[in-house]
Amino acid sequence: MKYDSIFDVIGHIMVGPSSSHTFGAGRIGYIAQLILGGPPVRCEIFLHGSFAETYRGHGTDKALLAGILGIPPDDERLRDAFKIAREKNIKYSFKKVDLGADYHPNTVKIILYSKDDKLVIIGSSIGGGNIIIEEIDGMEAGFNGDKATLITIHEDKVGVVAKITSLISSFDLNIEAMRVSRDIRTNRALCWIELNYFIPEELVKELEKLNEVEKVRVLNV
């Protein structure tokens, strides 16, 4: 059997009790706030499948909220997520939802609000602390956050992806995987690109100069 990571064998260092329901959930929340651009002022969390059935007992609610607050899933502060949210005056709610049979049982839909932005993200915890970010703002994603990942939301027009990849090449970075999905209703596109090395801030600044690019986010692993 082929393993992509040592974590596939020994698991992650985590705050328990469950790698799927706690650590994986925390990772989803943490990545969500990175894509938003920082902790929100309000969040709505919709729990699907086994997440909805067992979230209190497994600490899924605390893990998700901690991640949304910018607390990594291996941080002991995870246990104090509710208290920290109250101290920061961040409003939050948990609701059960049926997203349908196409989604993994450990799936959550998160809606985050900042002072001037809104993000809708769907993520699944697929076991052993591993996750998949399924959707961002209604557009199909499919990355796991295990590698340095560049995420852009931009106008859906010819040549934009070429501009993005050309800038990446100018920083001597290799593309290991990428995907583009589109929302024809809003004429927007989502592009995520896994790279072979740490993504420098200078590249982000150059991408943000592109008129067609609405948002640039980075997951550096």
C-alpha positions in Angstrom: 0.0 0.0 0.0 1.2 3.5 -0.9 1.2 6.2 1.7 1.4 9.9 0.8 2.3 11.1 4.3 3.7 9.7 7.6 0.4 10.9 9.1 -1.3 8.1 7.1 0.6 5.7 9.3 0.9 7.2 12.8 -1.7 9.9 12.7 -1.5 13.6 13.7 -0.5 15.1 17.1 -3.8 16.4 18.2 -6.1 17.5 21.0 -8.6 14.6 21.2 -10.8 12.7 21.4 -11.2 11.9 17.7 -9.0 12.4 14.7 -12.0 12.7 12.4 -14.5 14.5 14.6 -12.0 16.8 16.4 -8.7 17.2 14.7 -10.2 17.0 11.1 -13.0 19.4 12.1 -10.5 21.8 13.6 -8.5 21.8 10.3 -11.5 22.6 8.3 -12.4 25.6 10.5 -8.8 26.8 10.5 -8.5 26.7 6.7 -11.9 28.4 6.4 -10.7 31.5 8.4 -7.5 31.6 6.3 -9.6 31.7 3.1 -11.8 34.4 4.6 -8.7 36.3 5.5 -8.9 36.2 9.3 -11.4 35.4 12.1 -15.0 36.5 11.3 -17.3 38.6 13.3 -20.1 36.0 12.9 -20.2 32.4 11.8 -23.0 29.9 11.0 -22.0 26.2 11.2 -24.2 23.5 9.7 -23.4 19.9 10.7 -24.2 17.0 8.4 -24.3 13.2 8.9 -22.4 11.8 11.9 -21.0 15.3 12.6 -24.6 16.3 13.4 -25.3 13.2 15.5 -22.2 13.3 17.7 -20.7 16.8 17.6 -21.1 17.5 21.3 -19.6 14.3 22.6 -16.6 14.4 20.3 -15.9 18.1 20.7 -16.6 18.8 17.0 -18.3 22.0 17.8 -15.3 23.3 19.9 -12.8 22.2 17.3 -14.7 23.9 14.4 -15.1 27.1 16.4 -11.5 27.0 17.5 -10.3 26.7 14.0 -12.5 29.5 12.8 -11.0 31.7 15.6 -7.5 30.9 14.2 -6.5 28.3 16.8 -4.7 25.3 15.2 -6.2 21.9 15.8 -3.2 20.8 18.0 -3.5 23.8 20.3 -4.8 23.2 23.9 -6.9 26.4 23.6 -9.3 24.4 21.5 -11.1 23.3 24.6 -11.8 26.9 25.5 -13.2 27.9 22.1 -16.6 29.0 23.4 -15.1 31.2 26.1 -12.6 32.7 23.6 -15.4 33.4 21.1 -17.4 35.2 23.8 -14.4 37.3 24.9 -13.8 38.3 21.3 -17.6 39.0 20.8 -17.7 36.6 17.9 -21.3 35.4 17.3 -21.7 31.7 16.4 -24.5 29.1 15.9 -24.6 25.4 15.2 -27.4 23.7 13.3 -28.0 20.2 11.9 -28.5 19.9 8.2 -28.9 17.2 5.6 -26.6 18.1 2.7 -27.5 14.9 0.8 -26.1 11.5 0.1 -23.3 12.9 -2.1 -21.4 14.3 0.9 -19.2 12.3 3.3 -20.9 11.7 6.7 -18.3 13.9 8.5 -19.1 17.1 6.5 -19.7 20.7 7.6 -21.0 23.8 5.8 -19.6 27.0 7.3 -20.7 30.5 6.5 -18.3 33.2 7.8 -19.0 36.9 7.9 -16.3 39.6 8.3 -17.0 43.3 8.4 -17.0 43.5 4.6 -16.9 40.0 3.2 -18.8 36.6 3.3 -17.5 33.1 2.7 -19.4 29.8 2.3 -17.2 26.7 2.6 -18.0 23.0 2.7 -15.4 20.6 4.1 -15.3 16.9 4.9 -13.2 15.1 7.5 -12.4 11.8 5.9 -10.4 10.0 8.6 -7.1 10.1 10.4 -7.3 13.9 10.6 -7.3 14.2 6.8 -9.8 16.6 5.2 -11.1 17.7 1.8 -12.3 21.2 1.2 -15.2 20.4 -1.1 -16.6 23.8 -2.1 -15.9 27.5 -1.8 -18.7 30.0 -2.5 -20.6 27.4 -4.4 -17.7 26.4 -6.6 -16.2 22.9 -6.5 -12.8 22.8 -4.8 -11.2 19.4 -3.9 -7.9 20.2 -2.1 -6.8 18.8 1.2 -4.5 21.5 2.6 -1.6 19.2 3.1 0.7 21.1 0.7 1.4 24.7 0.0 -1.7 25.8 -1.8 -2.5 29.0 -3.6 -6.2 29.9 -4.0 -7.7 32.6 -6.2 -11.1 33.8 -7.0 -11.2 35.7 -10.2 -13.2 36.7 -13.3 -14.0 33.8 -15.5 -12.4 35.1 -18.7 -9.8 33.9 -21.1 -6.2 34.4 -20.1 -6.5 34.9 -16.4 -5.3 31.4 -15.4 -2.4 31.9 -17.8 -1.4 35.1 -16.1 -1.6 33.4 -12.7 0.6 30.5 -13.7 3.1 32.8 -15.5 3.6 34.7 -12.3 4.1 31.5 -10.4 6.7 30.4 -12.9 8.5 33.8 -12.5 9.1 32.9 -8.8 10.7 29.5 -9.8 7.9 27.5 -8.2 6.7 24.3 -9.7 3.0 23.4 -10.0 2.2 20.0 -8.6 -1.5 20.0 -9.0 -4.2 22.5 -9.9 -7.9 22.8 -10.6 -10.3 25.4 -11.9 -14.0 25.5 -11.4 -16.6 28.1 -12.5 -19.8 29.7 -11.4 -21.6 30.8 -14.7 -24.2 32.7 -12.7 -21.7 35.2 -11.3 -19.0 34.9 -14.0 -16.5 34.0 -11.3 -13.9 31.2 -11.2 -12.1 29.4 -8.4 -8.5 28.2 -9.0 -6.4 26.3 -6.5 -2.8 25.3 -7.2 -0.6 23.1 -5.1 3.1 24.2 -5.3 6.3 22.5 -4.4 7.5 25.1 -1.9 6.5 27.9 0.5 4.5 30.6 -1.3 6.1 34.0 -0.8 4.2 37.1 0.1 5.8 38.8 -2.9 3.9 36.5 -5.2 0.7 37.2 -3.5 1.2 40.9 -3.9 1.9 40.5 -7.6 -1.3 38.4 -8.1 -3.4 40.9 -6.2 -2.3 43.5 -8.8 -4.1 41.6 -11.5 -7.4 43.5 -12.3 -9.3 40.3 -12.9 -8.3 38.7 -9.5 -10.8 39.3 -6.7 -9.2 37.4 -3.9 -5.8 35.6 -3.2 -5.3 33.3 -0.3 -2.4 31.1 0.7 -2.1 27.9 2.7 1.6 27.4 3.5 2.5 24.0 4.9 
